[in-house]
Amino acid sequence: MTRWFLLAWTVLAIHGLSFAQTEKFDIATFTPPAGWERSNNNGTVSLFNSKTAPGGAVFCQIVLYPSKNSLGAPMDNFKDAWKNIVAVPMKSTVQPQVEATKNGGWDLVTGIANIAFSGINHTSIVVTATGSGKTMSFHVKTLGQDYLPVISKFFEQLSLDAKASVSTRGSGSDNVAGARGLDDIQFIAPPGWQAQRAADHVRLQNPESGCLIIIFAPGPSTGDLEKDAATAFDLMYRGWQFRKAGEQKYTLSKGFTPQGLEFYMMAGLMGKSNSDGAGLDGFEEGSALAIKSGGQVIVVVARHNTTLLAHDSCKKYESWQRFFNTFAVKNAAPVKNEASAIVGRWSMAESGGTGEYVFAANGNYALIGAIGSTFTRSDANYDYLYVRTSAFSGDGSYSLSGNTLTLRKRGTAPEQVQVRFDKVNHGGVGWKDRIYILKSDRQGLSEASYEKQGR
């Protein structure tokens, strides 16, 4: 089936491109580009590829939607598809450039527009085919011109059969063991945030502060969570620059979610150059989180405008931190979580915060009001904490069972808090152990992080 695209797109050099074996989905027979990732999500088939180009990261995604009964005229089917695939999920009012053609008994309508979504300006293309009382839709999202020959060849090789038996199962390569979709993801949305679901993502946003979280449907894992997180961050902030340098340039973290799934995250303060390049006119804090679940990876991105007065609410526990702590995948097998040893000196990591916990090997602990105010400042005294027979008495005793830390301060009732461990790297200077302590008091839940000092 040819001539799926606007005429300006069809004059492309497509010779020499490598494609895989022919596969089937619903009433479509297609040949996926070689080396592209393929996944089944909520009844759709998604083909995805990303790479680094001279101007930064570029990507392309082709989504095949299942066929359904025609609404009538081919243009009615296209308008319905554009609304449900682009306009509503991406909150876009941009009108596409549209072309209608005929091919092999099918009425084809192609629409193309440049869309800004989640800070990424990309090209969206929607193709609908109408015939024999049926319609089928295809959505292409691409950043950069590199993929135009691949997209053109994909549609030239695509064919439809209205009489084909409908099946959402492919030829086998897409049926990843343990494959999951958005319906398998669980979390608690921040209170008061608006939730909007599309075929391949869930969008959560605070209407007052503008804080935004997007959860993308699970896809095939590259086997490198660091690469997955870095690629997502680069795509989100294409054309932006880090506002800090050195240890404050960016923050990397890795470890396990409370459910026990391996994760990797990249975060940083970003600025966007203005039109003349003389300064910055956009200021955000953003993060890209990659979570491994079996052979799949789930990407979650978060961002907020740091110039807004309400942006600090994005950092409150009931926003991002509670979302992260409640994130889970149904029936996912957790990876063994090797928690960091709690013995040592832990200093508060929040900006502007002071304080430290000291956990000694003899089972006693101390909570100090200012960093470096204890005798543990020297290396000799730091080593002293690791001796089980030491005379360190501190404020009382502690015990750790799973994720529950019990603090028994002398003269008060025991206090139980929830803890989780990960590792943090500031600006690429090296990894340090980090502990999060979640407490509940009259003001509600609060979580603070502390980084391990010394060895």
TIGUVEX-293080 format. One record per residue (C-alpha): residue in one letter; x, y, z. Coordinates in steps of 0.25 Angstrom, whole numbers, plus 5000, padded with zeros to 4 digits. Layout:
AXYZ
...
END
This chain:
M500050005000
T500650134996
R500450284996
W500050295011
F500750425013
L500650565008
L501350584995
A502550655001
W502850535009
T502850434999
V504050484991
L505050415000
A506250324999
I505850195005
H506850104998
G507750025007
L506850025020
S506749905028
F505449845032
A505049725040
Q504149605036
T502649635033
E501749625044
K500249645046
F499349725056
D497849725055
I497549745040
A498949805037
T500149735031
F501449815034
T502949805034
P503549875047
P504849945045
A506049855049
G506549885063
W505349965068
E504749925081
R503349865080
S502249855091
N500749825093
N500049935102
N498549935104
G498249875091
T499149955082
V500549915076
S501650015078
L502950025071
F504050115077
N505450155074
S506350265079
K507750305077
T508750425078
A508850515067
P509850645065
G508750735071
G508350635082
A507450515085
V506450485074
F505350385075
C504150325067
Q502950245071
I501950175062
V500650125069
L499650035062
Y498250045068
P497249935066
S496149945055
K494749985059
N493450005052
S493450125043
L492750255047
G492350275032
A493150375024
P494650355024
M494850505029
D493950475041
N494850355045
F496050445043
K495550555052
D495150455063
A496550395062
W497250525063
K496350565075
N496550445083
I498050415079
V498650565079
A497650675082
V497150625096
P498350545101
M499350655098
K498350775100
S498650825087
T497850925078
V498750915066
Q498050885054
P498750785045
Q499050795030
V498150685024
E498250605011
A497250505006
T497550394996
K497050264991
N497850134990
G497349984988
G495950004992
W496350085005
D496050235007
L497350295014
V497350425021
T498750475026
G498950595036
I500250655041
A500550765051
N501650805060
I501150785074
A501750835087
F501550735098
S502250725112
G503250815107
I503650745095
N503350795081
H503150685072
T502350645059
S501050565060
I500550495048
V499150425049
V498750335037
T497350265036
A496950165026
T495450145024
G494850025016
S493849915016
G493149985028
K494449985036
T495450085040
M496850065046
S497750175051
F499250195052
H500050305060
V501450345057
K502250435067
T503650475063
L504650575067
G505650615056
Q505750585041
D506550455043
Y505450365043
L504650415030
P505150305021
V504850195031
I503450245033
S503250255018
K503650115016
F502850065027
F501550115021
E501950075007
Q502049925012
L500749935020
S499549865015
L498149845021
D497149725019
A495749765024
K495349615024
A496549575032
S496249505046
V496549605057
S497649575066
T498449665075
R499549565076
G500749575067
S501649475061
G502349445075
S503449555076
D502449645083
N501949555093
V502949585104
A502849495116
G502149565127
A501849685118
R500949785125
G500149915122
L499650035129
D498549955135
D499649875143
I500250005149
Q499750055163
F500050185170
I499350285179
A499250415171
P499550545179
P498250605185
G497550715177
W498350675164
Q497650655151
A497850515144
Q497750495129
R497950355123
A498350335108
A498650205101
D500150205105
H500250295117
V499550355129
R499750505132
L499650555146
Q499650705148
N499450805159
P498550915153
E499051025163
S500550995163
G500750935150
C501450815155
L501450705145
I501650555146
I501550465134
I501550315135
F501850245121
A501350105118
P502349995120
G503249965108
P504349865105
S505649885114
T506949925107
G507549855119
D508249985123
L507350065133
E508350175133
K508250195118
D506750185119
A506650295129
A507750385122
T507050375109
A505650415115
F506350535122
D507050575109
L505750565101
M504950645111
Y506050755112
R506450765097
G507050905095
W507150935110
Q508350945118
F508750915133
R508651035142
K509750985152
A511150925151
G512050835158
E511350745169
Q510050825167
K509950805152
Y509050685153
T508750575163
L508750425160
S508050325169
K507850175168
G507350065176
F506049995179
T504550045180
P503850005193
Q503249895185
G504649845182
L504749885167
E506149935162
F506150075158
Y507050185152
M506750335153
M507350465147
A506950605152
G507450745150
L507150895150
M506950935135
G506851065128
K506451095114
S507151195105
N506251315100
S506151345085
D507451425084
G508251335092
A508651445102
G507951385114
L506951285119
D505451305119
G505051165124
F505351105138
E504950965142
E505350855152
G505150725145
S505450575147
A505350445138
L505150315146
A505350175139
I504750055147
K505049915143
S503949815143
G504349675137
G504749695123
Q504049835122
V504449975127
I503450075132
V503850225130
V503250335139
V503650485137
A503350595146
R503550745144
H503150875150
N503351025147
T504251085158
T503851225156
L502451205161
L502151235175
A501451105178
H502551015172
D503050975186
S501850895187
C502350795177
K503450755187
K502450725199
Y502250585203
E500850565198
S501350605184
W502550535178
Q503050455190
R501750395193
F501550365178
F502850295178
N502650215191
T501350165186
F501750125172
A501549975169
V501349885158
K500349775159
N500849635161
A502249685158
A503349595164
P504249685173
V505749685172
K506449655185
N506749785191
E508149785198
A507949905208
S509149985212
A509749965225
I509050065235
V510350075244
G511050205242
R510750355242
W509650405233
S509550555230
M508250625225
A508350645210
E507250745208
S507650885203
G507850975215
G507550865225
T508450825237
G508450705246
E509050565246
Y508750425251
V509850345257
F509550195257
A510650115265
A510949965263
N510649945278
G509149975275
N509150115281
Y508750245273
A508850395274
L508050505267
I508950625266
G508350765263
A509550815254
I510450745244
G511850715250
S511450745264
T511750615269
F513050545273
T512950465260
R513550575252
S514950505253
D515250385245
A515750315258
N514450335265
Y513650305252
D514350165253
Y513950155267
L512450145263
Y512750015257
V513249945269
R512049865276
T512749875289
S512950025289
A512350115300
F511550195291
S510250225298
G509550335289
D508150365292
G507650225293
S507550095285
Y507050055271
S506649925263
L506349905249
S505449805243
G505149805229
N504749955225
T504349985240
L505350055249
T504950055263
L505650175272
R505650155287
K506050285293
R506250285307
G505050335315
T504050335304
A503250225297
P503850155285
E503650225272
Q503550145259
V503850205245
Q503950145231
V505250155224
R505750125210
F507150125204
D507750165191
K509050225185
V509250365181
N510250425171
H510450585171
G510950635158
G511650505155
V512650515167
G512350375172
W511250295179
K510850305193
D509850225202
R508650305205
I507450275215
Y506050325215
I505350335228
L503850345227
K503150395240
S501750425244
D501350535254
R500250645256
Q500650715244
G500450585236
L501450505228
S502850555225
E504050495219
A505550535220
S506750485213
Y508150465220
E509450435213
K510550345219
Q511750415223
G513150355222
R513250215217
END
